[in-house]
């Protein structure tokens, strides 16, 4: 049975382009007429795509197709959206062949072509191939033509047929229904480097950190609900050690999250194998705003996107530029970052847990019991104002640490034990929110709809916030934290105990800020 408009559909070849991590449909059409030999590509192609015409002409010669006195015009639609990269080579060649072959190839709108070309007619991978495949699947394509890469990492996609092909001649045979048994069974090109565990630095285990029991409990709650944490204290008190151990209590990524994270690293040209462990990024405090947020002349993901589904640790928060820190405010709340440039606007995911550590002053010993602070009040205020109030307000937990002795005692749970608790709490949230997020980052309306606090609990929280002069944002944080504490206890409803513990953590943060202000004013 012939579909309506099939003659028009066969003249159009489908491909997929990327804007950041978001895919969009690219429709390729060709026109071939008698004129001086040449190939022209229109539809806002970049420089690398303009060079595709030479690769297309070379492949046509390799197929023994006469191109003398043939003027080929290739149109990429939508014409007002900039096209980049070499991933449309194969689609453009097929569009030309549709006009030059005696019989058109049987393709439709559900078939997508994602491959670059060599001069000899081989299908080649291109930069951004992995996230482009993922976006093509999300766009609903039923058959995707690929270069010969390892597609095992994508898992089983029953609704999608992934077809790796070595060359254009094999592709033509496949599309005509010939020699299907000769399609490559083993990938000639690997899309990832293997990770060798023996070469990786072993992370700090929670059991190896003495003392800091309150800090460990706070980090367990933060890991379970996706809450942001700010640690303050003098040098050597354990801030960096706790932050380095934090990612060891996060559960493994799901297969989809692993692929999304791998796609981000692939776009950024960063080395990361197909690991289920959440990413852990620790940029230096001299990092620029562009390296943190992403961007550049040709935008690529920054540190906050490379930490997607994992941890971004900013050590020495007061040493970062204020401009770079203020740019973190929006991604911390919405879980993605949008980069606006003159030529294009791209969006990258940035759903992360931010762990920040800072000294209380330039010398580091303001409020310390070990050494006397030599900073002036003006120096302390200037140092602490590096991180603006709106940024600090977005941290769910603030805690000051003090140095502990080697004989400090306490129950030392291993990272594996804590990770099991966190995994159980996250499983509860996944079921409750249908995998849309965690307590710390889901829309507040959804949180209130699913939490169902009693009228007495809401009135109690309102009275506490009124007495303590806490903002509406703080009240929302209390509910988020209380919900996470209840999930760690596997409670269906938020108990009074969970609410009281959430209030305790907020009072610790408020007392820290008030005590710092009073101490500075009395110096």
Secondary structure as GFF3:
##gff-version 3
##sequence-region A 1 523
A	DSSP	alpha_helix	6	10	.	.	.	ID=ss1
A	DSSP	beta_strand	13	19	.	.	.	ID=ss2
A	DSSP	beta_strand	22	34	.	.	.	ID=ss3
A	DSSP	beta_strand	38	42	.	.	.	ID=ss4
A	DSSP	alpha_helix	47	50	.	.	.	ID=ss5
A	DSSP	alpha_helix	52	62	.	.	.	ID=ss6
A	DSSP	beta_strand	70	77	.	.	.	ID=ss7
A	DSSP	alpha_helix	89	100	.	.	.	ID=ss8
A	DSSP	beta_strand	111	114	.	.	.	ID=ss9
A	DSSP	beta_strand	116	117	.	.	.	ID=ss10
A	DSSP	beta_strand	123	124	.	.	.	ID=ss11
A	DSSP	alpha_helix	129	138	.	.	.	ID=ss12
A	DSSP	beta_strand	143	146	.	.	.	ID=ss13
A	DSSP	three_ten_helix	152	154	.	.	.	ID=ss14
A	DSSP	beta_strand	161	164	.	.	.	ID=ss15
A	DSSP	alpha_helix	168	175	.	.	.	ID=ss16
A	DSSP	three_ten_helix	180	182	.	.	.	ID=ss17
A	DSSP	three_ten_helix	197	199	.	.	.	ID=ss18
A	DSSP	three_ten_helix	206	208	.	.	.	ID=ss19
A	DSSP	alpha_helix	213	225	.	.	.	ID=ss20
A	DSSP	beta_strand	229	233	.	.	.	ID=ss21
A	DSSP	alpha_helix	239	246	.	.	.	ID=ss22
A	DSSP	three_ten_helix	247	249	.	.	.	ID=ss23
A	DSSP	alpha_helix	255	268	.	.	.	ID=ss24
A	DSSP	beta_strand	280	281	.	.	.	ID=ss25
A	DSSP	alpha_helix	289	293	.	.	.	ID=ss26
A	DSSP	beta_strand	294	295	.	.	.	ID=ss27
A	DSSP	beta_strand	300	301	.	.	.	ID=ss28
A	DSSP	alpha_helix	303	306	.	.	.	ID=ss29
A	DSSP	beta_strand	311	314	.	.	.	ID=ss30
A	DSSP	three_ten_helix	317	319	.	.	.	ID=ss31
A	DSSP	alpha_helix	322	326	.	.	.	ID=ss32
A	DSSP	alpha_helix	328	334	.	.	.	ID=ss33
A	DSSP	beta_strand	336	340	.	.	.	ID=ss34
A	DSSP	beta_strand	345	349	.	.	.	ID=ss35
A	DSSP	beta_strand	353	358	.	.	.	ID=ss36
A	DSSP	alpha_helix	377	384	.	.	.	ID=ss37
A	DSSP	alpha_helix	389	392	.	.	.	ID=ss38
A	DSSP	beta_strand	397	401	.	.	.	ID=ss39
A	DSSP	alpha_helix	415	433	.	.	.	ID=ss40
A	DSSP	alpha_helix	444	451	.	.	.	ID=ss41
A	DSSP	alpha_helix	455	468	.	.	.	ID=ss42
A	DSSP	alpha_helix	472	488	.	.	.	ID=ss43
A	DSSP	alpha_helix	496	521	.	.	.	ID=ss44
###
